[in-house]
């Protein structure tokens, strides 16, 4: 079982134990079970299906070698300065896929390490900084985060409106970070 699977298992176990503990203490009302099931159906089910899909996509890409092919292919056709700028874009894509900057970093940082090893002029700290910054930016447009945000604020169905605003921010921030990474590459960052 993966680390993610263990976390989900523990969360489910804690929920079940808590339910029965509170029931034992007499802290449940008549409609508690109905309210819990209604809340799960209305708020958590859709988001859980979406998150499961995105995590599945991430694991397939990682285990099939697609992420390796992507990073090494880009490195093959780009000079070090361009790759330094693209590390941010890869971070954005990773966070978009996984809905997590941390997951994006875990997924792509080893790939950046192998690319940096193949390019003498490329700085690993600069590339990892671009990757992580891109991951933070990419969280803004991650579908699971948009779905969670809209369902938490009772704004289901307004995802397109949220995307209109966040895509502009993502493009501007991504361009600025890529440009900064290229400048830092040339001045020895």
LUMZA-680384 format. One record per atom (N, C-alpha, C): residue in one letter; atom name; x, y, z. Coordinates in nm, 2 decimals, decimal comma, always signed. Each point is the difference from the previous one (the first is absolute). Last residue first. Example, Ala and Ser with C-alpha at 12.3 -4.5 7.8 and 13.67 -1.06 7.14 Angstrom:
% residues 2
@code s&site N&east +1,28&north -0,22&up +0,71
@code s&site CA&east +0,09&north +0,11&up +0,00
@code s&site C&east -0,08&north +0,11&up +0,08
@code a&site N&east +0,03&north -0,57&up -0,01
@code a&site CA&east -0,09&north +0,12&up +0,00
@code a&site C&east +0,09&north +0,12&up +0,00
END
This chain:
% residues 189
@code x&site N&east +2,34&north +3,22&up -1,08
@code x&site CA&east -0,09&north -0,04&up +0,11
@code x&site C&east +0,00&north -0,14&up +0,00
@code x&site N&east +0,24&north +0,33&up -0,30
@code x&site CA&east +0,06&north -0,10&up +0,08
@code x&site C&east -0,08&north -0,05&up +0,12
@code x&site N&east -0,11&north +0,30&up -0,38
@code x&site CA&east +0,09&north +0,07&up +0,09
@code x&site C&east +0,06&north -0,09&up +0,11
@code x&site N&east -0,30&north -0,17&up -0,35
@code x&site CA&east +0,11&north +0,08&up -0,06
@code x&site C&east +0,09&north +0,07&up +0,09
@code x&site N&east -0,38&north -0,23&up +0,16
@code x&site CA&east +0,09&north -0,10&up -0,06
@code x&site C&east +0,12&north +0,07&up -0,06
@code x&site N&east -0,35&north +0,26&up +0,18
@code x&site CA&east +0,08&north -0,05&up +0,10
@code x&site C&east +0,10&north -0,11&up -0,06
@code x&site N&east -0,32&north +0,18&up -0,29
@code x&site CA&east +0,09&north +0,10&up +0,04
@code x&site C&east +0,10&north -0,05&up +0,10
@code x&site N&east -0,35&north -0,29&up -0,12
@code x&site CA&east +0,10&north +0,02&up -0,11
@code x&site C&east +0,10&north +0,10&up +0,03
@code x&site N&east -0,35&north -0,06&up +0,31
@code x&site CA&east +0,09&north -0,11&up +0,00
@code x&site C&east +0,11&north +0,01&up -0,11
@code x&site N&east -0,34&north +0,32&up +0,02
@code x&site CA&east +0,09&north +0,02&up +0,11
@code x&site C&east +0,10&north -0,12&up +0,00
@code x&site N&east -0,35&north -0,02&up -0,31
@code x&site CA&east +0,09&north +0,10&up -0,04
@code x&site C&east +0,11&north +0,02&up +0,11
@code x&site N&east -0,35&north -0,29&up +0,10
@code x&site CA&east +0,09&north -0,06&up -0,11
@code x&site C&east +0,10&north +0,10&up -0,04
@code x&site N&east -0,32&north +0,15&up +0,30
@code x&site CA&east +0,09&north -0,10&up +0,07
@code x&site C&east +0,09&north -0,06&up -0,11
@code x&site N&east -0,34&north +0,29&up -0,16
@code x&site CA&east +0,10&north +0,07&up +0,09
@code x&site C&east +0,10&north -0,09&up +0,06
@code x&site N&east -0,36&north -0,19&up -0,25
@code x&site CA&east +0,10&north +0,07&up -0,08
@code x&site C&east +0,10&north +0,07&up +0,08
@code x&site N&east -0,34&north -0,21&up +0,24
@code x&site CA&east +0,09&north -0,10&up -0,07
@code x&site C&east +0,10&north +0,07&up -0,09
@code x&site N&east -0,34&north +0,27&up +0,21
@code x&site CA&east +0,10&north -0,05&up +0,10
@code x&site C&east +0,10&north -0,10&up -0,07
@code x&site N&east -0,36&north +0,15&up -0,27
@code x&site CA&east +0,09&north +0,11&up +0,04
@code x&site C&east +0,11&north -0,04&up +0,09
@code x&site N&east -0,33&north -0,32&up -0,11
@code x&site CA&east +0,08&north +0,03&up -0,12
@code x&site C&east +0,10&north +0,12&up +0,03
@code x&site N&east -0,31&north -0,13&up +0,34
@code x&site CA&east +0,09&north -0,11&up -0,03
@code x&site C&east +0,10&north +0,04&up -0,12
@code x&site N&east -0,37&north +0,29&up +0,11
@code x&site CA&east +0,11&north +0,00&up +0,10
@code x&site C&east +0,11&north -0,10&up -0,03
@code x&site N&east -0,38&north -0,02&up -0,27
@code x&site CA&east +0,08&north +0,12&up -0,03
@code x&site C&east +0,11&north +0,02&up +0,10
@code x&site N&east -0,30&north -0,36&up +0,06
@code x&site CA&east +0,09&north -0,02&up -0,11
@code x&site C&east +0,08&north +0,12&up -0,04
@code x&site N&east -0,33&north +0,01&up +0,35
@code x&site CA&east +0,12&north -0,06&up +0,04
@code x&site C&east +0,10&north -0,03&up -0,12
@code x&site N&east -0,44&north +0,20&up -0,06
@code x&site CA&east +0,09&north +0,09&up +0,08
@code x&site C&east +0,13&north -0,07&up +0,03
@code x&site N&east -0,33&north -0,24&up -0,24
@code x&site CA&east +0,03&north +0,12&up -0,08
@code x&site C&east +0,10&north +0,09&up +0,08
@code x&site N&east -0,17&north -0,40&up +0,21
@code x&site CA&east +0,11&north -0,02&up -0,10
@code x&site C&east +0,03&north +0,13&up -0,07
@code x&site N&east -0,37&north +0,00&up +0,28
@code x&site CA&east +0,12&north +0,00&up +0,08
@code x&site C&east +0,12&north -0,02&up -0,09
@code x&site N&east -0,42&north -0,02&up -0,19
@code x&site CA&east +0,03&north +0,14&up +0,04
@code x&site C&east +0,13&north +0,00&up +0,08
@code x&site N&east -0,16&north -0,42&up -0,13
@code x&site CA&east +0,05&north +0,08&up -0,12
@code x&site C&east +0,03&north +0,14&up +0,04
@code x&site N&east -0,20&north -0,29&up +0,32
@code x&site CA&east +0,14&north -0,03&up -0,02
@code x&site C&east +0,06&north +0,08&up -0,12
@code x&site N&east -0,45&north -0,03&up +0,24
@code x&site CA&east +0,06&north +0,12&up -0,04
@code x&site C&east +0,15&north -0,02&up -0,02
@code x&site N&east -0,31&north -0,34&up +0,14
@code x&site CA&east -0,05&north +0,04&up -0,13
@code x&site C&east +0,07&north +0,13&up -0,04
@code x&site N&east -0,03&north -0,09&up +0,52
@code x&site CA&east +0,01&north -0,10&up -0,11
@code x&site C&east -0,06&north +0,05&up -0,12
@code x&site N&east +0,10&north +0,21&up +0,45
@code x&site CA&east +0,00&north +0,07&up -0,13
@code x&site C&east +0,01&north -0,11&up -0,11
@code x&site N&east +0,02&north -0,01&up +0,51
@code x&site CA&east -0,13&north -0,02&up -0,06
@code x&site C&east -0,01&north +0,08&up -0,13
@code x&site N&east +0,40&north -0,08&up +0,26
@code x&site CA&east -0,06&north +0,14&up +0,01
@code x&site C&east -0,14&north +0,00&up -0,06
@code x&site N&east +0,27&north -0,40&up +0,00
@code x&site CA&east +0,01&north +0,05&up +0,14
@code x&site C&east -0,08&north +0,13&up +0,02
@code x&site N&east +0,05&north -0,19&up -0,44
@code x&site CA&east -0,10&north -0,07&up +0,08
@code x&site C&east +0,01&north +0,04&up +0,15
@code x&site N&east +0,30&north +0,20&up -0,31
@code x&site CA&east -0,14&north +0,04&up -0,03
@code x&site C&east -0,10&north -0,08&up +0,08
@code x&site N&east +0,46&north -0,10&up +0,06
@code x&site CA&east -0,03&north +0,14&up +0,04
@code x&site C&east -0,14&north +0,04&up -0,03
@code x&site N&east +0,16&north -0,43&up -0,14
@code x&site CA&east -0,01&north +0,01&up +0,15
@code x&site C&east -0,04&north +0,14&up +0,04
@code x&site N&east +0,08&north -0,06&up -0,45
@code x&site CA&east -0,12&north -0,07&up +0,04
@code x&site C&east -0,02&north +0,01&up +0,15
@code x&site N&east +0,39&north +0,17&up -0,17
@code x&site CA&east -0,11&north +0,09&up -0,05
@code x&site C&east -0,13&north -0,07&up +0,05
@code x&site N&east +0,39&north -0,24&up +0,07
@code x&site CA&east -0,01&north +0,11&up +0,09
@code x&site C&east -0,11&north +0,10&up -0,03
@code x&site N&east +0,09&north -0,37&up -0,28
@code x&site CA&east -0,05&north -0,05&up +0,12
@code x&site C&east -0,01&north +0,12&up +0,10
@code x&site N&east +0,18&north +0,09&up -0,43
@code x&site CA&east -0,14&north -0,03&up +0,00
@code x&site C&east -0,06&north -0,05&up +0,14
@code x&site N&east +0,42&north +0,34&up -0,07
@code x&site CA&east -0,02&north -0,14&up +0,02
@code x&site C&east -0,15&north -0,03&up +0,00
@code x&site N&east +0,23&north +0,44&up -0,02
@code x&site CA&east -0,08&north -0,05&up -0,11
@code x&site C&east -0,02&north -0,15&up +0,01
@code x&site N&east +0,26&north +0,24&up +0,32
@code x&site CA&east -0,11&north +0,09&up -0,02
@code x&site C&east -0,10&north -0,06&up -0,11
@code x&site N&east +0,42&north -0,21&up +0,11
@code x&site CA&east -0,11&north -0,03&up +0,09
@code x&site C&east -0,12&north +0,09&up -0,02
@code x&site N&east +0,42&north +0,08&up -0,23
@code x&site CA&east -0,10&north -0,10&up -0,06
@code x&site C&east -0,11&north -0,05&up +0,09
@code x&site N&east +0,36&north +0,29&up +0,16
@code x&site CA&east -0,09&north +0,07&up -0,10
@code x&site C&east -0,11&north -0,10&up -0,05
@code x&site N&east +0,33&north -0,18&up +0,27
@code x&site CA&east -0,09&north +0,09&up +0,08
@code x&site C&east -0,09&north +0,07&up -0,09
@code x&site N&east +0,32&north -0,26&up -0,21
@code x&site CA&east -0,10&north -0,09&up +0,07
@code x&site C&east -0,10&north +0,09&up +0,08
@code x&site N&east +0,37&north +0,21&up -0,21
@code x&site CA&east -0,11&north -0,04&up -0,09
@code x&site C&east -0,10&north -0,08&up +0,06
@code x&site N&east +0,37&north +0,10&up +0,26
@code x&site CA&east -0,08&north +0,12&up -0,02
@code x&site C&east -0,11&north -0,03&up -0,10
@code x&site N&east +0,30&north -0,34&up +0,06
@code x&site CA&east -0,08&north +0,01&up +0,12
@code x&site C&east -0,09&north +0,13&up -0,01
@code x&site N&east +0,31&north -0,09&up -0,35
@code x&site CA&east -0,10&north -0,11&up +0,01
@code x&site C&east -0,09&north +0,03&up +0,12
@code x&site N&east +0,37&north +0,28&up -0,04
@code x&site CA&east -0,10&north +0,03&up -0,11
@code x&site C&east -0,11&north -0,10&up +0,01
@code x&site N&east +0,36&north -0,07&up +0,28
@code x&site CA&east -0,08&north +0,12&up +0,05
@code x&site C&east -0,11&north +0,03&up -0,11
@code x&site N&east +0,30&north -0,34&up -0,11
@code x&site CA&east -0,09&north -0,05&up +0,11
@code x&site C&east -0,08&north +0,12&up +0,05
@code x&site N&east +0,33&north +0,10&up -0,31
@code x&site CA&east -0,10&north -0,08&up -0,07
@code x&site C&east -0,11&north -0,05&up +0,11
@code x&site N&east +0,39&north +0,23&up +0,16
@code x&site CA&east -0,09&north +0,09&up -0,08
@code x&site C&east -0,11&north -0,08&up -0,07
@code x&site N&east +0,32&north -0,24&up +0,25
@code x&site CA&east -0,08&north +0,08&up +0,09
@code x&site C&east -0,09&north +0,09&up -0,08
@code x&site N&east +0,30&north -0,26&up -0,26
@code x&site CA&east -0,10&north -0,08&up +0,06
@code x&site C&east -0,09&north +0,09&up +0,10
@code x&site N&east +0,28&north +0,17&up -0,44
@code x&site CA&east +0,01&north -0,01&up +0,15
@code x&site C&east -0,12&north -0,07&up +0,05
@code x&site N&east +0,29&north -0,01&up -0,49
@code x&site CA&east -0,13&north +0,02&up +0,06
@code x&site C&east +0,02&north -0,02&up +0,16
@code x&site N&east +0,34&north -0,06&up -0,37
@code x&site CA&east -0,03&north +0,14&up +0,04
@code x&site C&east -0,12&north +0,02&up +0,08
@code x&site N&east +0,14&north -0,44&up -0,18
@code x&site CA&east +0,10&north +0,06&up +0,09
@code x&site C&east -0,04&north +0,14&up +0,05
@code x&site N&east -0,31&north -0,42&up -0,14
@code x&site CA&east +0,03&north +0,13&up -0,05
@code x&site C&east +0,09&north +0,07&up +0,10
@code x&site N&east -0,18&north -0,44&up +0,08
@code x&site CA&east +0,04&north -0,01&up -0,14
@code x&site C&east +0,04&north +0,14&up -0,07
@code x&site N&east -0,16&north -0,05&up +0,46
@code x&site CA&east +0,12&north -0,08&up -0,01
@code x&site C&east +0,05&north -0,01&up -0,15
@code x&site N&east -0,41&north +0,21&up +0,09
@code x&site CA&east +0,11&north +0,09&up +0,04
@code x&site C&east +0,14&north -0,08&up +0,00
@code x&site N&east -0,40&north -0,24&up -0,09
@code x&site CA&east +0,03&north +0,09&up -0,11
@code x&site C&east +0,12&north +0,09&up +0,04
@code x&site N&east -0,15&north -0,30&up +0,32
@code x&site CA&east +0,06&north -0,07&up -0,10
@code x&site C&east +0,03&north +0,09&up -0,12
@code x&site N&east -0,23&north +0,19&up +0,37
@code x&site CA&east +0,13&north -0,04&up +0,04
@code x&site C&east +0,07&north -0,08&up -0,12
@code x&site N&east -0,45&north +0,11&up -0,05
@code x&site CA&east +0,08&north +0,12&up -0,02
@code x&site C&east +0,15&north -0,03&up +0,04
@code x&site N&east -0,31&north -0,33&up +0,08
@code x&site CA&east +0,02&north +0,01&up -0,14
@code x&site C&east +0,09&north +0,12&up -0,03
@code x&site N&east -0,14&north -0,08&up +0,44
@code x&site CA&east +0,10&north -0,10&up -0,04
@code x&site C&east +0,03&north +0,01&up -0,15
@code x&site N&east -0,35&north +0,28&up +0,17
@code x&site CA&east +0,13&north +0,04&up +0,05
@code x&site C&east +0,11&north -0,10&up -0,04
@code x&site N&east -0,50&north -0,04&up -0,08
@code x&site CA&east +0,09&north +0,05&up -0,11
@code x&site C&east +0,15&north +0,03&up +0,05
@code x&site N&east -0,37&north -0,19&up +0,28
@code x&site CA&east -0,01&north -0,07&up -0,13
@code x&site C&east +0,11&north +0,05&up -0,09
@code x&site N&east -0,05&north +0,19&up +0,43
@code x&site CA&east +0,04&north -0,14&up +0,01
@code x&site C&east +0,01&north -0,07&up -0,13
@code x&site N&east -0,16&north +0,44&up +0,01
@code x&site CA&east +0,14&north +0,00&up +0,03
@code x&site C&east +0,05&north -0,14&up +0,01
@code x&site N&east -0,46&north +0,06&up -0,05
@code x&site CA&east +0,07&north +0,04&up -0,12
@code x&site C&east +0,15&north +0,00&up +0,02
@code x&site N&east -0,27&north -0,08&up +0,37
@code x&site CA&east +0,00&north -0,11&up -0,09
@code x&site C&east +0,07&north +0,03&up -0,13
@code x&site N&east -0,04&north +0,35&up +0,31
@code x&site CA&east +0,09&north -0,10&up +0,05
@code x&site C&east +0,00&north -0,12&up -0,09
@code x&site N&east -0,30&north +0,34&up -0,09
@code x&site CA&east +0,14&north +0,04&up -0,03
@code x&site C&east +0,09&north -0,10&up +0,04
@code x&site N&east -0,51&north -0,10&up -0,14
@code x&site CA&east +0,09&north +0,02&up +0,11
@code x&site C&east +0,14&north +0,04&up -0,04
@code x&site N&east -0,38&north -0,16&up -0,28
@code x&site CA&east -0,06&north +0,09&up +0,10
@code x&site C&east +0,08&north +0,02&up +0,12
@code x&site N&east +0,09&north -0,25&up -0,42
@code x&site CA&east -0,01&north -0,07&up +0,13
@code x&site C&east -0,08&north +0,08&up +0,10
@code x&site N&east +0,08&north +0,15&up -0,47
@code x&site CA&east -0,04&north -0,15&up +0,00
@code x&site C&east -0,03&north -0,05&up +0,14
@code x&site N&east +0,15&north +0,45&up -0,04
@code x&site CA&east -0,13&north -0,02&up -0,07
@code x&site C&east -0,05&north -0,14&up +0,00
@code x&site N&east +0,43&north +0,09&up +0,15
@code x&site CA&east -0,10&north +0,04&up +0,10
@code x&site C&east -0,14&north -0,01&up -0,06
@code x&site N&east +0,36&north -0,08&up -0,29
@code x&site CA&east -0,01&north -0,11&up +0,10
@code x&site C&east -0,10&north +0,03&up +0,11
@code x&site N&east +0,08&north +0,32&up -0,34
@code x&site CA&east -0,07&north -0,12&up -0,06
@code x&site C&east -0,01&north -0,10&up +0,11
@code x&site N&east +0,25&north +0,38&up +0,11
@code x&site CA&east -0,14&north +0,03&up -0,01
@code x&site C&east -0,08&north -0,12&up -0,05
@code x&site N&east +0,47&north -0,05&up +0,02
@code x&site CA&east -0,06&north +0,01&up +0,13
@code x&site C&east -0,15&north +0,03&up +0,00
@code x&site N&east +0,24&north +0,01&up -0,40
@code x&site CA&east -0,02&north -0,13&up +0,04
@code x&site C&east -0,06&north -0,01&up +0,14
@code x&site N&east +0,12&north +0,42&up -0,16
@code x&site CA&east -0,12&north -0,05&up -0,07
@code x&site C&east -0,02&north -0,15&up +0,04
@code x&site N&east +0,38&north +0,20&up +0,17
@code x&site CA&east -0,12&north +0,06&up +0,06
@code x&site C&east -0,12&north -0,05&up -0,07
@code x&site N&east +0,41&north -0,12&up -0,17
@code x&site CA&east -0,02&north -0,07&up +0,12
@code x&site C&east -0,13&north +0,05&up +0,07
@code x&site N&east +0,18&north +0,20&up -0,40
@code x&site CA&east -0,10&north -0,10&up -0,02
@code x&site C&east -0,03&north -0,08&up +0,13
@code x&site N&east +0,36&north +0,33&up -0,04
@code x&site CA&east -0,13&north +0,06&up -0,01
@code x&site C&east -0,12&north -0,10&up +0,00
@code x&site N&east +0,44&north -0,17&up -0,01
@code x&site CA&east -0,02&north +0,07&up +0,13
@code x&site C&east -0,13&north +0,08&up +0,00
@code x&site N&east +0,13&north -0,20&up -0,40
@code x&site CA&east -0,05&north -0,10&up +0,10
@code x&site C&east -0,02&north +0,06&up +0,13
@code x&site N&east +0,18&north +0,27&up -0,33
@code x&site CA&east -0,14&north -0,03&up -0,03
@code x&site C&east -0,05&north -0,10&up +0,10
@code x&site N&east +0,45&north +0,10&up +0,02
@code x&site CA&east -0,07&north +0,12&up +0,04
@code x&site C&east -0,15&north -0,03&up -0,02
@code x&site N&east +0,31&north -0,34&up -0,15
@code x&site CA&east -0,02&north +0,01&up +0,15
@code x&site C&east -0,08&north +0,12&up +0,04
@code x&site N&east -0,10&north -0,18&up -0,49
@code x&site CA&east +0,13&north +0,04&up +0,07
@code x&site C&east -0,03&north +0,01&up +0,15
@code x&site N&east -0,29&north -0,34&up -0,32
@code x&site CA&east +0,01&north +0,14&up +0,06
@code x&site C&east +0,13&north +0,03&up +0,06
@code x&site N&east -0,16&north -0,43&up -0,19
@code x&site CA&east -0,02&north +0,10&up -0,10
@code x&site C&east +0,01&north +0,14&up +0,05
@code x&site N&east +0,05&north -0,39&up +0,28
@code x&site CA&east +0,07&north -0,03&up -0,12
@code x&site C&east +0,00&north +0,11&up -0,10
@code x&site N&east -0,25&north +0,02&up +0,41
@code x&site CA&east +0,15&north +0,03&up +0,02
@code x&site C&east +0,08&north -0,03&up -0,13
@code x&site N&east -0,46&north -0,11&up +0,01
@code x&site CA&east +0,01&north +0,14&up +0,00
@code x&site C&east +0,15&north +0,04&up +0,01
@code x&site N&east -0,10&north -0,45&up +0,03
@code x&site CA&east -0,03&north +0,05&up -0,13
@code x&site C&east +0,02&north +0,15&up -0,01
@code x&site N&east +0,02&north -0,21&up +0,42
@code x&site CA&east +0,12&north -0,03&up -0,08
@code x&site C&east -0,01&north +0,05&up -0,15
@code x&site N&east -0,38&north +0,04&up +0,30
@code x&site CA&east +0,11&north +0,08&up +0,04
@code x&site C&east +0,13&north -0,02&up -0,08
@code x&site N&east -0,38&north -0,27&up -0,10
@code x&site CA&east -0,03&north +0,14&up -0,02
@code x&site C&east +0,12&north +0,09&up +0,04
@code x&site N&east +0,02&north -0,47&up +0,07
@code x&site CA&east +0,01&north +0,03&up -0,14
@code x&site C&east -0,03&north +0,15&up -0,02
@code x&site N&east -0,05&north -0,16&up +0,43
@code x&site CA&east +0,14&north +0,00&up -0,04
@code x&site C&east +0,01&north +0,04&up -0,14
@code x&site N&east -0,43&north -0,05&up +0,16
@code x&site CA&east +0,06&north +0,12&up +0,05
@code x&site C&east +0,15&north +0,01&up -0,03
@code x&site N&east -0,25&north -0,39&up -0,11
@code x&site CA&east -0,03&north +0,11&up -0,09
@code x&site C&east +0,06&north +0,13&up +0,05
@code x&site N&east +0,01&north -0,47&up +0,18
@code x&site CA&east +0,12&north +0,07&up -0,05
@code x&site C&east -0,03&north +0,12&up -0,09
@code x&site N&east -0,29&north -0,31&up +0,27
@code x&site CA&east +0,02&north -0,04&up -0,14
@code x&site C&east +0,12&north +0,07&up -0,06
@code x&site N&east -0,15&north +0,09&up +0,45
@code x&site CA&east +0,04&north -0,14&up -0,01
@code x&site C&east +0,02&north -0,05&up -0,14
@code x&site N&east -0,14&north +0,45&up +0,09
@code x&site CA&east +0,12&north -0,02&up +0,07
@code x&site C&east +0,05&north -0,15&up -0,02
@code x&site N&east -0,42&north +0,14&up -0,18
@code x&site CA&east +0,11&north +0,07&up -0,06
@code x&site C&east +0,13&north -0,03&up +0,06
@code x&site N&east -0,38&north -0,18&up +0,21
@code x&site CA&east +0,02&north -0,06&up -0,14
@code x&site C&east +0,12&north +0,06&up -0,07
@code x&site N&east -0,14&north +0,19&up +0,41
@code x&site CA&east +0,07&north -0,12&up +0,02
@code x&site C&east +0,02&north -0,08&up -0,13
@code x&site N&east -0,25&north +0,40&up -0,01
@code x&site CA&east +0,14&north +0,03&up +0,04
@code x&site C&east +0,08&north -0,13&up +0,01
@code x&site N&east -0,46&north -0,02&up -0,09
@code x&site CA&east +0,07&north +0,04&up -0,12
@code x&site C&east +0,15&north +0,03&up +0,04
@code x&site N&east -0,29&north -0,11&up +0,35
@code x&site CA&east +0,02&north -0,12&up -0,09
@code x&site C&east +0,08&north +0,04&up -0,12
@code x&site N&east -0,14&north +0,34&up +0,29
@code x&site CA&east +0,11&north -0,08&up +0,06
@code x&site C&east +0,03&north -0,12&up -0,08
@code x&site N&east -0,36&north +0,27&up -0,14
@code x&site CA&east +0,12&north +0,07&up -0,02
@code x&site C&east +0,12&north -0,08&up +0,06
@code x&site N&east -0,44&north -0,18&up +0,07
@code x&site CA&east +0,04&north +0,00&up -0,15
@code x&site C&east +0,14&north +0,07&up -0,02
@code x&site N&east -0,19&north +0,02&up +0,43
@code x&site CA&east +0,04&north -0,14&up -0,03
@code x&site C&east +0,05&north -0,01&up -0,15
@code x&site N&east -0,20&north +0,40&up +0,14
@code x&site CA&east +0,14&north -0,01&up +0,06
@code x&site C&east +0,05&north -0,14&up -0,03
@code x&site N&east -0,44&north +0,09&up -0,13
@code x&site CA&east +0,09&north +0,08&up -0,08
@code x&site C&east +0,14&north -0,02&up +0,05
@code x&site N&east -0,34&north -0,21&up +0,25
@code x&site CA&east +0,01&north -0,06&up -0,13
@code x&site C&east +0,10&north +0,07&up -0,09
@code x&site N&east -0,11&north +0,19&up +0,41
@code x&site CA&east +0,08&north -0,12&up +0,02
@code x&site C&east +0,02&north -0,07&up -0,13
@code x&site N&east -0,28&north +0,38&up +0,01
@code x&site CA&east +0,14&north +0,04&up +0,02
@code x&site C&east +0,09&north -0,13&up +0,01
@code x&site N&east -0,47&north -0,06&up -0,01
@code x&site CA&east +0,05&north +0,05&up -0,13
@code x&site C&east +0,15&north +0,03&up +0,01
@code x&site N&east -0,21&north -0,14&up +0,40
@code x&site CA&east +0,00&north -0,10&up -0,10
@code x&site C&east +0,06&north +0,05&up -0,13
@code x&site N&east -0,09&north +0,28&up +0,40
@code x&site CA&east +0,13&north -0,08&up -0,01
@code x&site C&east +0,01&north -0,09&up -0,11
@code x&site N&east -0,39&north +0,29&up +0,10
@code x&site CA&east +0,12&north +0,08&up +0,00
@code x&site C&east +0,13&north -0,09&up -0,03
@code x&site N&east -0,47&north -0,17&up +0,02
@code x&site CA&east -0,01&north +0,14&up -0,06
@code x&site C&east +0,13&north +0,06&up -0,02
@code x&site N&east -0,04&north -0,43&up +0,21
@code x&site CA&east -0,05&north -0,01&up -0,13
@code x&site C&east +0,00&north +0,14&up -0,07
@code x&site N&east +0,13&north -0,03&up +0,45
@code x&site CA&east +0,10&north -0,08&up -0,08
@code x&site C&east -0,05&north +0,00&up -0,15
@code x&site N&east -0,29&north +0,20&up +0,32
@code x&site CA&east +0,12&north +0,08&up -0,02
@code x&site C&east +0,11&north -0,07&up -0,09
@code x&site N&east -0,39&north -0,24&up +0,13
@code x&site CA&east -0,04&north +0,10&up -0,09
@code x&site C&east +0,12&north +0,09&up -0,03
@code x&site N&east +0,06&north -0,33&up +0,33
@code x&site CA&east -0,02&north -0,06&up -0,14
@code x&site C&east -0,03&north +0,10&up -0,10
@code x&site N&east +0,02&north +0,15&up +0,45
@code x&site CA&east +0,13&north -0,05&up -0,05
@code x&site C&east -0,01&north -0,05&up -0,14
@code x&site N&east -0,40&north +0,11&up +0,21
@code x&site CA&east +0,08&north +0,12&up -0,03
@code x&site C&east +0,13&north -0,03&up -0,05
@code x&site N&east -0,27&north -0,35&up +0,16
@code x&site CA&east -0,06&north +0,05&up -0,12
@code x&site C&east +0,08&north +0,12&up -0,05
@code x&site N&east +0,11&north -0,18&up +0,42
@code x&site CA&east +0,04&north -0,09&up -0,11
@code x&site C&east -0,05&north +0,05&up -0,13
@code x&site N&east -0,13&north +0,25&up +0,38
@code x&site CA&east +0,14&north +0,00&up -0,02
@code x&site C&east +0,05&north -0,09&up -0,12
@code x&site N&east -0,46&north +0,10&up +0,22
@code x&site CA&east +0,03&north +0,02&up -0,14
@code x&site C&east +0,15&north +0,00&up -0,03
@code x&site N&east -0,17&north -0,05&up +0,45
@code x&site CA&east -0,07&north -0,09&up -0,08
@code x&site C&east +0,04&north +0,00&up -0,15
@code x&site N&east +0,37&north +0,16&up +0,33
@code x&site CA&east -0,14&north +0,03&up +0,00
@code x&site C&east -0,07&north -0,11&up -0,09
@code x&site N&east +0,48&north -0,03&up +0,30
@code x&site CA&east -0,07&north +0,00&up -0,13
@code x&site C&east -0,15&north +0,04&up +0,02
@code x&site N&east +0,34&north -0,07&up +0,35
@code x&site CA&east +0,01&north +0,13&up -0,06
@code x&site C&east -0,07&north +0,01&up -0,13
@code x&site N&east +0,09&north -0,37&up +0,34
@code x&site CA&east -0,13&north +0,06&up +0,00
@code x&site C&east +0,00&north +0,14&up -0,07
@code x&site N&east +0,36&north -0,35&up +0,06
@code x&site CA&east -0,01&north +0,11&up +0,10
@code x&site C&east -0,13&north +0,07&up +0,00
@code x&site N&east +0,08&north -0,34&up -0,32
@code x&site CA&east +0,01&north -0,06&up +0,14
@code x&site C&east -0,01&north +0,10&up +0,11
@code x&site N&east +0,02&north +0,15&up -0,45
@code x&site CA&east -0,13&north -0,07&up +0,03
@code x&site C&east +0,00&north -0,06&up +0,14
@code x&site N&east +0,40&north +0,18&up -0,15
@code x&site CA&east -0,09&north +0,11&up +0,03
@code x&site C&east -0,14&north -0,06&up +0,02
@code x&site N&east +0,32&north -0,30&up -0,13
@code x&site CA&east +0,04&north +0,05&up +0,13
@code x&site C&east -0,10&north +0,11&up +0,04
@code x&site N&east -0,04&north -0,20&up -0,43
@code x&site CA&east -0,05&north -0,09&up +0,11
@code x&site C&east +0,04&north +0,06&up +0,14
@code x&site N&east +0,16&north +0,24&up -0,38
@code x&site CA&east -0,15&north -0,01&up -0,01
@code x&site C&east -0,05&north -0,08&up +0,12
@code x&site N&east +0,47&north +0,02&up -0,06
@code x&site CA&east -0,06&north +0,13&up +0,06
@code x&site C&east -0,15&north -0,01&up +0,00
@code x&site N&east +0,23&north -0,35&up -0,21
@code x&site CA&east +0,02&north -0,01&up +0,14
@code x&site C&east -0,06&north +0,12&up +0,07
@code x&site N&east -0,01&north +0,00&up -0,47
@code x&site CA&east -0,09&north -0,11&up +0,06
@code x&site C&east +0,02&north +0,00&up +0,15
@code x&site N&east +0,29&north +0,29&up -0,23
@code x&site CA&east -0,14&north +0,04&up -0,01
@code x&site C&east -0,10&north -0,10&up +0,06
@code x&site N&east +0,46&north -0,11&up -0,02
@code x&site CA&east -0,02&north +0,10&up +0,10
@code x&site C&east -0,15&north +0,05&up -0,01
@code x&site N&east +0,14&north -0,30&up -0,33
@code x&site CA&east -0,01&north -0,07&up +0,13
@code x&site C&east -0,03&north +0,10&up +0,11
@code x&site N&east +0,07&north +0,17&up -0,43
@code x&site CA&east -0,12&north -0,07&up +0,01
@code x&site C&east -0,02&north -0,07&up +0,13
@code x&site N&east +0,41&north +0,21&up -0,08
@code x&site CA&east -0,11&north +0,10&up +0,01
@code x&site C&east -0,13&north -0,06&up +0,01
@code x&site N&east +0,37&north -0,27&up -0,08
@code x&site CA&east +0,00&north +0,05&up +0,14
@code x&site C&east -0,11&north +0,10&up +0,02
@code x&site N&east +0,06&north -0,17&up -0,44
@code x&site CA&east -0,04&north -0,11&up +0,09
@code x&site C&east -0,01&north +0,05&up +0,14
@code x&site N&east +0,19&north +0,29&up -0,32
@code x&site CA&east -0,15&north -0,01&up -0,02
@code x&site C&east -0,05&north -0,11&up +0,10
@code x&site N&east +0,46&north +0,05&up -0,01
@code x&site CA&east -0,06&north +0,12&up +0,06
@code x&site C&east -0,15&north -0,01&up -0,01
@code x&site N&east +0,25&north -0,33&up -0,21
@code x&site CA&east +0,01&north -0,02&up +0,15
@code x&site C&east -0,07&north +0,12&up +0,07
@code x&site N&east +0,05&north +0,01&up -0,47
@code x&site CA&east -0,10&north -0,10&up +0,04
@code x&site C&east -0,01&north -0,02&up +0,15
@code x&site N&east +0,34&north +0,28&up -0,19
@code x&site CA&east -0,14&north +0,06&up -0,01
@code x&site C&east -0,11&north -0,10&up +0,05
@code x&site N&east +0,44&north -0,16&up -0,03
@code x&site CA&east -0,01&north +0,09&up +0,11
@code x&site C&east -0,14&north +0,07&up +0,00
@code x&site N&east +0,00&north -0,47&up -0,24
@code x&site CA&east +0,08&north +0,12&up -0,01
@code x&site C&east -0,02&north +0,09&up +0,13
@code x&site N&east -0,02&north -0,55&up -0,04
@code x&site CA&east -0,09&north +0,12&up +0,00
@code x&site C&east +0,09&north +0,12&up +0,00
END
